[in-house]
Amino acid sequence: MIQKKKVPLHPSRPSSTRITAFVDLQRLHNNFRILRRESGQRDILAMVKANAYGHGATAVARSLLKEPGLAGFGVATLQEGAELRMGLGASRTNPKILVFSDCTPWETWKRSFCQKHHLTPVLTSLEDFNHFIRQGAHRTLPYHLKFNTGMNRLGIDMEEVSDLARVLDQLEHRHQPQGWMTHLAHSEKPNHPLSRLQLQRFQELRGRFWQKHDASDWHFANSAAIWNARAWKVEDQSTLVRPGLALYGIPPWTDAPQRGLKPVMRVEVRIIQIHQVAAGQGVGYGFTFRPKTSTRVGIISAGYADGMHRLLSSKGWVYAGTRRPLLGRVSMDLMAASLPPSTKTGDWVELWGDHLDLWKQAQAAQTVPYELLTSLSDRVERRYVDGSRS
């Protein structure tokens, strides 16, 4: 894959003059340890799909490599897995990298791709599993099986478990699956009827296969399930957990308890011009905002090409000593915000981090933190720091 190179700026200037995402690796480690504590010291498969939720997959993975209890990493696509393996060192066979969704449908070429990059495919249908076995891929590749316990997205249907068992019975022990998994539809609501059904079905799978596969990985818990670990019986029913959002310091639902998590990312943008806009005049495309009184307006160097959603127009916020509203439409490269008198051209304001809750910013854009984080484009510099913030 061709790597994009940053054109160096003037040597007296920082590498970004527009927008920067600061990624605090010490906070990442602290969050990792909190998640181990909350899950009863289960091993952690760190989810780094979608460029580690915008944080930078290779940098995040490298940072976590020596953490006790790291089971490996989870990605969505084969390409993500290959890039991560190369980023960690192409000759490394450990830690394991699970590919969660791109192995469906299973195709012949995927065997050699997974072998080359030391990837562990997750097989999500009986048809794919049978193809995998006929191809002989089970002799050269570790693999996990995913079951549809009720979410009705990806997974082997429960009605097919008996057929699956007959095939497994014919395989040598060393060619059996290394992992068994499902995914939860209402992990933040463990008492929801579907949640109770999904847990019951996963327990049934363990009851049927555990005796022959007690050395395998058993997993279903994402961030929200870890936060509800007792209700989900995480310690009893799983050997590892798969945190994503909480690993990056964002609570798994809007009013979830923080429990010591701290946001790993802080996004700052620069004020590049300031206007005093008279009452009745407009700001930005279409003049969708017209101040009723004279207003100090800062033009901010980020827009939807950087990942700032257009739905934040006149609804989102920046932090400039105090929380200040965005004004008018978010455009491709620029936004406008109300500014206090103390700010000046060249100052930096926060889009999210310690002072602006990402859940609140996401709600303003009628979305969730996952989407804002994964929308950050390549134009946004990631700058990695280690414990520079408390």
Secondary structure, DSSP 4 states (H G I P E B T S, - for coil): -PPP-PPP--TTS-S-SSEEEEEEHHHHHHHHHHHHHHTTS-EEEEE-HHHHHTT-HHHHHHHHTT-TTEEEEEESSHHHHHHHHHHH-TT---SEEEE-STTSS--HHHHHHHHHHT-EEEE-SHHHHHHHHHTTGGGT---EEEEESSS-SSSEEGGGHHHHHHHHHTS-GGGS-SEEEE--SSTT-TTSHHHHHHHHHHHHHHHHHGGG-TTSEEE---HHHHHTHHHHTHHHH-SEE--SGGGGT--SSTT---TT---SEEEEEEEEEEEEEPTT--BSGGG-B--SS-EEEEEES--TTTT--GGGTTT-EEESSSEEEB-S---SS-EEEE--TT--TT-EEEEESSSS-HHHHHHHTTS-HHHHHHH--TTSEEEEESS---
